[in-house]
Amino acid sequence: MDFATLIGYSAAILMVLGYIPQTLQTIRTRKTDDIALGSFVLMALGATCFFIQGVATGNVPLAIANGLTATMSTIIFVIKMINDHGKKGQK
């Protein structure tokens, strides 16, 4: 395995590990008040674009990391939207 591939796999692992705690915390507590909606929309879109690029170029680490990251960002986004919509109905 060459250096660039090793760095790619390392980045993929670190990206996914970075998202797991926030995703699990959000799923477990359903608390999203302090989460910036715009940030997760942009991160999900960016990760989706990188996923597509990874698939198109055959870059496995890029595709895997960003596929998982896009999925986790989308989960957080959906929970945030459900919470925000519920709060509007309570006002």
N, C-alpha and C positions, 0 to 999 in steps of 0.2 A: 504494500500500500504506500503510495507516494505521500509526501508532506501535505499537498493541497487537499487530497482526499481525507487524510487524517484530520486536518483542520475543519473540513466540511462536516464530517461526522461528529466532531467535538462540538461544533456550533449547533448542529441539529439537536444533540442531546441536551445541551445547555438551554436552548430556546424552549424546548418542550418542558424541561424541569422547571424553568422559570414561570411557566404558565400554570402548571399543575396546582400549586398552593392556592392561588387566587380562584381558580376554577372550582376546586373542592370546597373552599371556604364559602364561595357564593352559592354553590349547590346546597351545602349543609345548612347555612344560616338564612339564605334568601335575602340577606342584607345587601343592598346596592346603593344606598344613599350617597356614599362617598366615591362612587365610581363615575367617572366622566363618560357619558354616553358617546360623545364624539370620538374620544380616544379609542374605544373598543370598535366602533364602526370603521374607523380608518385602519386600525391594526388588522381587523378581519379582512378588509378589502386588500390591504397590502400583502398579507399572508396568502390570500387567494391568488393574487397576481404572481407571487413568488412560487406558489405551488404549480401554477400553470407553466411558468418558465422552467421549473425543475422537470416537469413531465415532458415538455417539448424538447428540452436539451438532453434528457436522459440523466440529469443530475439527481441521483437518488437521495442523498442527504437533504438537498434543498426541497425536494418534493415531500419527503416524509415529514420533516420538521414543520414546514409551512402548512401541510395538510392538517396535521394535528393542532398546530397553533390556530389556524383559521377555525377549526371545529370548536376549540375551547373558547375563543373570542366570541363565536356565534352563540354558544351556550350562555355565556355571561351577558351578552347583548339581549338575548331573549328574556332571561330572568329580569334584567333591568327594565325592559319594556313592559313586562307584566306588572312589575312593582310600580312603575311610574303611572301606568294606566289605572291601576287599582287606587292609587293615591288621588288621582283626579276625580274618581267617582266618590271618594270620601269627603271631598271638600264641599 
